[in-house]
């Protein structure tokens, strides 16, 4: 199964067009997927004291966290769709990682103290992002830091990252070409 992690609050955004393109492509291929729409679900990204007390036990008081984690553990691919704001993913995506990647379920500690994947085993990870700034500005974060220190530590392997720069202010051809790329890469 494929998990689509979608994080944009506006239903007429280019990110939403990417989501619809991904869903349409997967439907056309007859592939099984689930959409985790963080904003539509009303996901609260803040890790509060009560959930932090449960975190290291691999537990949560948030039913959405359980739903999201169960979905990830049943998936072999993930497609993330979000804008780049202030040089990185939106806070709701970061909060998703803070709350959903539970100790003893998403990762565990090796004897050396390093984090290693536990119950998530995703063979293909694709990120479709949008930005106003040039893609090269964000490449070190997404291709190196985020990949090595977040995604791979919880079992999300083989990252492919594609960014549509100048989303709002660039020519329409940029967005059209990007949607064609989305169809090709899904």
N, C-alpha and C positions, 0 to 999 in steps of 0.2 A: 504494500500500500504506500501511497505518496501522501505526505503531510504538506499542506500549503500553509505557511505561517504568513499571515497578511496583517500589515500594520499601517493603516492610513485612515484618518477620520473622515475624509471627504469622499462621498460616493461618485463625484464627477471628476476626480483627479486622474492624472495619467497613471498613477499606481493602480487605480481601480481598472483602468483599461488593460494594464498588464495582467491583473488578476483574471479578468474576463477572458483574455487571450489564452492564458494558461489553462483555465477550466475548459474552454472550448476545444483546445488542442487535445487535452487529455480525454475529453468525452469522445472526440473523433477517433482516438486511438483505443477506446474501450478500456481505459485504465482506471483503476479504483483509487480514489483520493478523498481526503477530508480537509476542509478549510478551517483553520483556527483564525478567526477574525477577531483580533484582540480588542479593537474598539467596539465593534458590534456586540461582542460578548460582555462588555462592561468590565473587562479585566482590570483589576487594581494592581499596578506594578510595584507598589510600595511593600517592602518586606518589613512588617511591623514586629514588635517585640514578641507577641504570642506565636507568630509563625517562625520567628528566628529560634525560639526555644525548641521547636519541633524539628527544625531543618536538619540538624546533624543526626537525628534519629531516622531520617528519610520519611518524615511525616509532615503533614500540613493540615491546617484547618480550612483551607480554601478549596471548595469542590472543583473550581476551574483548574487549579493546579493538578489535581488528580486526573481530571479528564485530559488535560494537555499531556501529562506525562504518560498516561496509558496509550494515547494516540502515538506519541513518539516511539514508545517501546514496540508498537505493532507495525511501525513503518520501516521501509528499507530505503526510502528516498525522502528528501525534504526540499521544498522550494520556498525560499523566503522572499517576500516582496515588501519593500519599505523605502522611504525617502532617506537621503543623507541630510541630516540637520546638524549644523555646527560640527561638521567633520566626522560624524559617526551615526549610528542608528538612533532612531527616536528612543526616548526614555522608556516607553512602554515595551520595546523589544529588550532593552537592557534589563528591565524589571522582570520580564518573562524568564530570562536566564537566571536572575537572582532567585526567583521563587520556584521555578519548575525544575531546575537542575539540582535535585535533592541529593544530598550525600547518601551513599549506600543504595542508590537507585539509578541515578544518572552517572555517577562516578563513585570511585572508591579510592582509597589511598594505597599505593604500593608500599612495600617495605622501606623503600628509599624516601618515602614521604611525598612522592610525586602523585599527581592526580592521574588516574587511568579510567577509561570507560568501564561502566558496569553493565547496565541492562538495556542501553540504547545501542543499536547496531545499524547505523544508516550508511549505506554504501555509496550514495551519491548525494551531494549537497550543492544546490544551486542558489545563488543570491542574485535577484534582479533588484537593483537600486536605481534611484533617480537623484540627480543633484543639479544645482546651478553651476557649481564650480567644475573645472576640468577633472576628469576621472583620475588622472595621475596624482592629484592632491591626496587621494584617499587610498591609493594602492598599497602603501606599506601597512596601513592599519588592517585592511580587509584580507590581503593576500598573505600577510605574515602574522601579525599579532593576533588578530581575531581567529584566524584559522588554527594557529598553533596553540594558543593559550585558552581558547574557549571551545570552539567546535570539536576539535580532535580529542580533547580531554573528556568529552561526553559521548564519543562514538560517532560523530558526524564527519565522515571521511570524504575525500575526493572533491574538494571545493572547486566550484566554477563560479566566478563572480563577474557579473556584467552590469555596467552602469551606463545609464543614459544621462549624459551631461547636458547642461543648458536646457533642461526640460521645459521650463516655463517661457524662457526668453529666446530659445534657439528656433531655427526654422522647423516647420512642420515635418519636413523630410526626415529630420533626426528621429522624431517620435515614430514615424511610419517605419523607418528602417529598423528601429529598435523592436517594434512589435513583430516584425518579420524574423528578427534574431531570436526572440522569445519562442516563436513557433518552432524554429529550427532546433533550439537547444533543449526544449522540453521533450 
